Amino acid sequence: MTLNSYDQTIAAYHDAAHELAERYDALPSGAAFHALHPLFPSSGFALDVGAGSGRDARWLRSLGFEVVAVEPAEGFRRHAATKPSNGIRWLDDRLPSLDQVHRLGLSFDLITISAVWQHVAPDDRARAFRKLVTLLRPGGVLAVTLRAGPAPADRPMHLTSSGEIEGLARAHGMEVLKVQPSNDLQRRDGVSWTSVALRMPDDGTGALPLVRGIVLGDEKSSTYKLGLLRAVARVAEQSPAAALPAPDQPDAVELPLGLVALYWVRMYLPLIRLGLPQLPKNSGPDRLGFAKAGFRRLLADGTDPAELRIGAVFDPDRARAILAAVNEAASTIAAMPANFTRFPNSDQRVFEVVRQRRTKATGIELDLQRLQAWGTLVVPGHLWRALSRFGAWIEPMLVAEWSRLMRTYAERMSLPVRPGMAEAALEWREPVRSTSIARLAAERISRTDRQLECIWTGQKLPLTRLDIDHCLPWAAWPCSDLWNLGPCDRKVNQHQKRDRLPSAAIFADSRDRIINWWQNAYYTDDALRMRFEREVSAALPISGHGDLAEIYSALDWRRLRLLQDQRVPEWSSPAALP
């Protein structure tokens, strides 16, 4: 099926949404997955692809799942908006790519696809299946219903078979749990169904063994492979929105090479200042092969590594030194670790560098557009997802091995290394926790006729009770970007919310207040607005800069990911204030 005909099918569903929704909603809840329901996990995150009227999404929510409903037909989404949502999150997205879902960085315990597969063209099914599998958590279940029989004239369909699904499952290491034929619930002539349940027995990708191999098994002539892997892992943690689908590879992401190089410089600066060797033999006074004019300038002028982050602004002289150091690091990454990090028992490179001719730098801001000027680093999708989801496990392993290597090199050179010195130098220091800009904005608002209010309670907020709160708590995710800061009543912040994550209900109730705060605090000043949008584009899953409503939704997705990845305790309801 061509893209145009697929769009026509979606348009047909949109046009007939009201009639079809009445028919779908008339069926018993969970009827489509009656045979497979006993195999579902008991709780967790569920993705309903092709959610239609929302019937199955509402059923999954009633079972206790956190539900993301994907539906490309606007008519169905409008219908769903007339029903109680109970916290269901809707996305306009489609197979075979599910680009919007993948941008969120979430993984799911359950994925359901009812009456959708017949619309996926046979040539697109391998890709669609791969996209679905990569969204599953270890142990997660994929439940699919396959239609057989005549198709409506306005909605062309392709043949389906359980054998095809089972073949795709075997190719992706999936376990077939059940295949169950059934009659059509709407009793249409010639229509029948087959339900298939599959399970991911482990991560199913080989990404974690690959990481272990690079960190612990690969032969190393320097610390550079560890430096590259850790730089990519830090991008996954700090700037996940910088990753885009690689256009020429079906399951890979591309990162701005300049961003990877920036984090590389940030990691190596404190190590070289302390004289910790990165090569097994002394290569010069810096004990580092890639240190040239730009990097040495940063060493000499005392640049704080924590300043090297997206959104930072520098004076022209400092900017030139930073960009020169990034250029040196990008060249080293391309020539050394990206070139020599290979898959096990293979000559195939894990990372691919795509260089481009760089134009002369003129600005002084570290934004994504500037950092894309060096080209891209292509990262296999399964490795990127592992670094995103298992960073808390991977980071200590990287630091431990890097420390061991430096101590080994130092012993060969008879260099003194105090206990704990290497580990301390490898600590990823966040920028100083600062709320000063947001506080100044709040104080400015309080001097106008606009009312300053607590973003969580909506109560009027005098300056004597003003706190600036991190929406996503600093203890779980150290980030003082402007979008993560808001005015809060001191008693709410210090005695109720503290280091907890706002629940979905509190966050939804605060939506308009958060958006109004952003508008009044940052969008009345061009410089603050530019900084706000730079920081948003690096950290939150939006397309382009996005309007404030889209940025709020992206922040909610980031809140959900933090809840999933770290199980941060939630704050469920603000108590009445005295």
Residue pairs with C-beta under 8 A, 6 or more apart in sequence:
1 9
1 119
1 121
1 124
1 156
1 158
5 156
6 94
6 119
6 121
9 119
9 154
9 155
9 156
10 72
10 73
10 94
11 73
12 154
12 155
13 20
13 52
13 73
13 75
13 76
13 155
14 73
14 74
14 75
14 76
15 75
16 75
16 154
17 53
17 73
17 74
17 75
17 76
17 78
17 79
18 75
18 79
20 52
20 53
20 76
21 52
21 53
21 76
21 79
23 186
24 52
24 53
24 55
25 53
25 55
27 55
27 185
27 186
29 55
29 58
29 59
29 62
30 37
30 56
30 59
31 185
32 56
32 114
32 115
32 145
32 185
32 195
33 40
33 56
33 112
33 114
33 143
33 145
33 195
34 182
35 178
35 180
35 182
35 195
36 143
36 178
36 180
36 195
36 196
36 197
39 141
39 143
39 177
39 178
39 197
39 199
40 63
40 110
40 141
40 143
41 109
41 110
41 139
41 140
41 141
42 64
43 63
43 64
43 65
43 109
44 65
44 66
44 108
44 109
44 110
44 137
45 65
45 66
45 67
45 68
45 106
45 107
45 108
45 109
45 110
45 137
45 564
46 60
46 65
46 66
46 67
46 68
46 108
46 109
46 110
46 111
46 112
47 67
47 68
47 70
47 101
47 108
47 110
47 111
47 112
47 135
48 56
48 57
48 60
48 67
48 68
48 69
48 70
48 111
48 112
48 113
48 114
49 70
49 95
49 98
49 111
49 112
49 113
49 116
49 132
50 70
50 71
50 72
50 95
50 113
50 114
50 115
50 116
50 119
51 57
51 69
51 70
51 71
51 76
51 80
51 90
52 71
52 73
52 76
52 114
52 115
53 76
53 79
53 80
54 69
54 71
54 76
54 79
54 80
54 83
54 88
54 90
56 112
56 114
57 67
57 69
57 80
57 88
58 83
58 84
58 86
58 88
60 67
60 110
60 112
61 67
61 86
61 87
61 88
62 86
65 109
65 110
66 87
66 560
67 87
67 88
67 89
68 88
68 89
68 90
68 91
68 101
68 104
68 106
68 108
69 80
69 88
69 89
69 90
69 91
70 90
70 91
70 93
70 94
70 98
70 100
70 101
71 77
71 80
71 90
71 91
71 92
72 92
72 93
72 94
74 92
77 90
77 92
80 88
80 90
81 90
87 504
87 505
87 508
89 556
89 557
89 560
91 100
91 101
92 100
93 99
93 100
93 101
95 116
95 120
95 124
95 128
95 131
95 132
96 120
96 124
96 125
96 127
96 128
96 131
97 127
97 128
97 131
97 245
98 131
98 132
98 135
99 245
101 135
102 131
102 134
102 135
102 245
103 241
103 541
104 541
104 557
104 560
104 561
105 240
105 388
105 541
105 561
106 135
106 557
106 560
106 561
106 564
107 135
107 136
107 137
107 140
107 385
107 389
107 564
108 135
108 136
108 137
108 140
109 137
109 139
109 140
109 141
110 140
110 141
110 142
110 143
111 132
111 135
111 136
111 140
111 141
111 142
111 143
112 143
112 144
113 132
113 142
113 143
113 144
113 145
114 144
114 145
115 145
115 147
117 125
117 144
117 145
117 146
117 147
117 160
117 165
118 146
118 147
118 151
118 157
118 158
118 159
118 160
119 155
119 156
119 157
119 158
120 128
120 158
121 158
122 158
125 164
125 168
126 168
126 171
127 250
129 165
129 168
129 172
130 172
130 250
130 251
131 251
132 142
133 142
133 172
133 174
133 200
133 204
134 205
134 251
134 381
134 382
134 385
136 142
136 200
136 204
137 200
138 200
138 201
138 202
138 203
138 204
139 199
139 200
139 201
139 202
140 199
140 200
141 177
141 197
141 198
141 199
141 200
142 174
142 197
142 198
142 199
142 200
143 195
143 196
143 197
143 198
144 165
144 195
144 196
144 198
145 193
145 194
145 195
145 196
146 160
146 161
146 162
146 165
146 193
146 194
146 195
146 196
147 157
147 160
147 191
147 192
147 193
148 159
148 160
148 191
148 192
148 193
148 194
149 184
149 188
149 189
149 190
149 191
149 192
150 189
150 190
150 191
151 157
160 194
161 194
162 179
162 194
162 196
165 196
165 198
166 176
166 179
166 196
168 174
169 175
169 176
169 198
172 204
173 200
173 201
173 202
173 204
174 198
174 199
174 200
174 201
174 204
175 198
175 199
175 200
175 201
176 196
176 197
176 198
177 197
177 198
177 199
178 195
178 196
178 197
179 194
179 195
179 196
180 194
180 195
180 196
181 192
181 193
181 194
181 195
182 192
182 193
182 194
182 195
183 192
183 193
184 191
184 192
184 193
203 382
203 386
205 382
205 385
205 386
206 382
207 380
207 382
207 383
207 385
207 386
208 386
208 390
209 344
210 343
210 344
210 350
210 382
210 383
210 386
211 229
211 383
211 386
211 387
211 394
211 397
212 397
213 344
214 225
214 226
214 229
214 341
214 350
215 226
215 229
215 394
215 397
215 398
215 401
216 397
216 401
218 225
218 341
220 226
220 405
221 279
221 280
222 278
222 279
222 280
222 289
222 336
223 278
223 279
223 402
223 405
223 406
224 278
224 332
224 333
224 336
224 337
225 337
225 340
225 341
226 398
226 401
226 402
226 405
227 264
227 267
227 268
227 278
227 337
227 402
228 260
228 264
228 333
228 337
228 338
228 341
228 351
229 341
229 398
230 267
230 395
230 398
230 402
231 260
231 261
231 263
231 264
231 267
232 255
232 260
232 351
232 377
232 379
232 384
232 387
233 387
233 391
233 394
233 395
233 398
234 263
234 267
234 428
235 242
235 243
235 255
235 259
235 260
235 263
236 243
236 384
236 387
236 388
236 391
237 388
237 391
238 263
238 309
238 538
238 539
239 259
239 310
239 538
239 539
240 388
240 539
240 541
241 537
241 538
241 539
241 540
241 541
241 542
242 255
242 256
242 259
242 310
242 368
242 538
243 253
243 254
243 255
243 379
243 384
244 253
244 254
245 252
245 253
245 254
246 252
246 253
246 254
246 376
246 378
247 254
249 378
251 380
251 381
251 382
252 378
252 379
252 380
252 381
252 384
253 378
253 379
253 381
253 384
254 354
254 376
254 377
254 378
254 379
255 376
255 377
255 379
256 368
256 371
256 372
256 374
256 376
256 377
257 330
257 333
257 334
257 353
257 354
257 355
257 371
257 372
257 374
257 375
257 376
257 377
258 326
258 330
258 370
258 371
258 372
258 373
258 374
259 310
259 368
259 371
260 330
260 333
260 377
261 326
261 327
261 329
261 330
261 333
261 374
262 308
262 309
262 322
262 326
262 329
262 366
262 371
263 308
264 329
264 332
264 333
265 295
265 298
265 305
265 308
265 322
265 325
265 326
265 329
266 305
266 306
266 308
266 309
267 305
267 426
267 428
268 278
268 288
268 295
268 329
269 295
269 298
269 299
269 303
269 305
270 305
270 425
270 426
271 278
271 406
271 422
271 425
271 426
272 278
272 286
272 287
272 288
272 291
272 295
272 299
273 299
274 421
274 425
275 287
275 415
276 287
276 406
276 410
276 417
276 421
276 422
276 425
277 287
277 406
277 409
277 410
277 413
277 415
278 287
278 288
278 289
278 406
278 409
279 287
279 288
279 289
279 409
280 408
280 409
280 412
281 409
281 412
281 413
282 413
283 289
284 291
286 295
286 296
286 299
288 295
289 332
289 336
290 328
290 329
290 331
290 332
291 299
291 328
292 324
292 328
293 324
293 328
294 321
294 322
294 323
294 324
294 325
294 326
294 327
294 328
295 324
295 325
295 328
295 329
297 321
297 324
297 325
298 321
298 322
298 325
301 318
301 321
303 318
303 321
303 322
305 429
306 429
306 430
306 431
306 432
307 314
307 431
308 322
308 366
309 366
309 431
310 366
310 367
310 368
310 371
310 534
310 535
310 538
310 539
311 365
311 366
311 367
311 481
311 531
311 534
311 535
311 538
312 365
312 366
313 364
313 365
313 366
313 531
314 322
314 364
314 365
314 366
315 364
316 364
319 361
319 363
319 364
320 361
322 366
323 361
323 370
326 371
326 374
327 358
327 374
330 374
330 375
333 353
333 377
334 353
334 355
337 351
338 349
338 351
338 352
338 353
338 377
339 349
339 353
341 349
341 350
341 351
342 348
342 349
342 350
343 349
343 350
350 380
350 383
351 377
351 378
351 379
352 377
352 378
353 375
353 376
353 377
353 378
354 375
354 376
354 377
354 378
355 374
355 375
356 373
356 374
356 375
358 373
358 374
359 373
361 370
361 373
363 370
365 534
367 534
367 537
367 538
368 534
368 537
368 538
386 394
387 394
389 565
392 565
392 566
395 428
399 423
399 426
402 422
402 426
403 422
403 423
403 426
406 417
406 422
407 417
407 422
410 416
410 417
430 478
430 479
431 480
432 480
433 474
433 478
433 480
434 480
435 468
435 480
435 485
437 482
437 485
437 528
438 468
438 482
438 485
438 486
438 487
438 521
439 466
439 468
441 520
441 521
441 522
441 528
442 452
442 461
442 463
442 466
442 468
442 487
442 521
443 463
443 466
444 521
445 452
445 520
445 521
446 452
446 462
446 463
446 466
450 520
451 460
452 460
452 461
452 463
452 466
452 487
453 459
453 460
453 461
453 487
453 513
454 461
454 487
454 488
454 489
454 492
454 513
455 469
455 471
455 486
455 487
455 488
455 510
455 513
455 514
455 517
456 469
456 488
456 489
456 492
456 497
456 502
456 506
456 510
456 513
456 574
457 489
457 492
457 574
457 577
458 510
458 513
459 489
459 577
461 487
461 488
461 489
465 489
465 490
465 491
466 487
466 488
466 489
466 490
467 487
467 488
467 489
467 490
467 492
467 493
467 494
468 485
468 486
468 487
468 488
469 485
469 486
469 487
469 488
469 492
469 493
469 497
470 479
470 480
470 484
470 485
471 484
471 485
471 486
471 502
471 514
471 555
471 559
472 479
472 484
472 501
472 555
472 558
472 559
472 562
473 497
473 498
473 499
473 500
473 501
473 568
474 480
474 499
475 499
476 499
476 501
476 562
476 566
476 568
477 562
477 566
479 539
481 535
481 536
481 539
482 521
482 522
482 528
482 531
482 532
482 535
483 518
483 532
483 535
483 536
483 539
483 540
483 551
483 555
484 555
486 514
486 517
487 517
488 497
489 577
491 577
491 578
492 574
492 577
496 571
496 574
496 575
497 571
497 574
498 571
499 569
500 568
500 569
500 570
500 571
501 559
501 562
501 563
501 568
501 569
501 570
501 571
502 510
502 559
502 570
502 571
503 570
503 571
503 572
503 573
504 556
504 560
505 572
505 573
506 571
506 572
506 573
506 574
507 556
507 559
508 556
511 552
514 552
514 555
515 548
515 549
515 552
518 532
518 548
518 551
519 548
521 528
522 528
522 529
522 531
522 532
523 529
523 532
523 548
533 545
536 542
536 545
536 546
536 551
536 554
537 544
537 545
539 558
540 551
540 554
540 555
540 557
540 558
541 554
541 557
541 558
542 550
542 551
542 554
543 550
546 554
562 568
563 570
